């Protein structure tokens, strides 16, 4: 996944914006919700901090190997990440996600006791005007 305008792409993803993540409910219907997220170019991972009982975390946990899609949109610019999603309660993974979140959004994320991280191992990136 290389981009001819890598700096514009990185700049767009560094903006203080939310994305929209889509997961599938157990009945197969989509669940779409706005989230704050980070993109790790080196690892090809999107990370979303949430709580274990959230619908999105339950959807991912219920479908090992399932897919998730995250899109950030601003006007006529957008980036969509598509990949295999997992949910983790590993303290190291959560701490890494929290550090990256704080760097992107300028403040630490909420820290509820049942916090987990959804990681999307991205294998497809689409974009427009980025």
N, C-alpha and C positions, 0 to 999 in steps of 0.2 A: 504494500500500500504506500506508494510514493505519490507525492503531490507536486505538481509543477510550481505551485505558489505556496510552498510549505509555510512561509512566515505569515501569510494572510490566513491560512488554515489555523495555525497555532494561535494567532491573535484572536480570531473569531471564537475559538474554544476557550480562550482565557477570559473572555468578557464575563461580567457578573450577570449571567442569564440562567434561566432554568431550561431544562429539556423536558421532553415528554417520553415516558417509558411505556411500552406496551408488552404485557405478558398475557398468557392465556389462562383463563379460569379452568378448573377441572371439567366443566361442561363444554369447553372449546371456544367460548365467547371471549372476545378481547377485553382486557382491563387496561385502560389508558389513564395515566395520572402524571401531573407535572412533578418534577423532582429536580433537586440540585444534584450535580454529578461531576465526576472528573474523568478525563481521558488520559491514559498513560500510553503514549506513543511507543515507548520501548517494549512494553509488555503486551501491547495491543489489547488493553483492558479498559472498559468503562466500569467505574465504581459508583454505586449508589448506596449511601447509608440509609438505613431504615430500622424499623423494629420487627422482631420476629413475627409478631401477630398481624402485621400489615397484609393486606390482600396481595400485594405484589410479591412479598417474601413467601407467603403461603403458596402462591401460584408456582413460583420457581421451585420451591422445595417439593411440591407435589409432582413435578414432572422432570425428574433427573434427565439431563441431556437435552432439555427443551430449549426453545429459542426465545429470545427477547430482542426488541428493537428500541433504540433510543434516538430521538431526533431533537436537535436544537434548531430553532427557526428564528430569524430576525428579518422582517420584511421579505425581500426576495432572495435572501441568503439562507441556506440550510445545510446541515450535515446530518446524515443518518448512519447510525452504527447498527449492525445486525450480527448476532452471534449466539453462541451457546451460553446460557445463564446458569450460575450456581449461586447458592446462598451460603454464607459462612459466618459462624460465631467465633472464629479463631481470633484471639486478642491481637495478634500481630497484624493480621489482615485489616482488622477494624482500625487499629492505630495508624497504619499506613494510609488508609482511606481518609481518616480524619485529618492527618497532616496535609494531604493533597487538597482536601476540601478547604482547609483554612488558608492555604496559599492562594487558591482560586478565588474564594469568596471574601477573604479579608477578615474572617472571624471564625472561631471554632464552631463545629456543628453541635447540635444538641447531643446530650450524652445520657440517654435513658438506660436503665439497667439491662434491658433486653435488646440492646442494639446489635444489629447484624449488618453485613455488607453483601449486597448483590454485586457479583462480578459478571460482566458480559465479555466473554472471550471473542473478540471481534474478528470475523472472517470476511466481512463485506462492509465497505464504506462507500456511500454515495453522497454527492454534494452538488450544490448549485451556487455559482457566483461567489465561491469562497476560495 
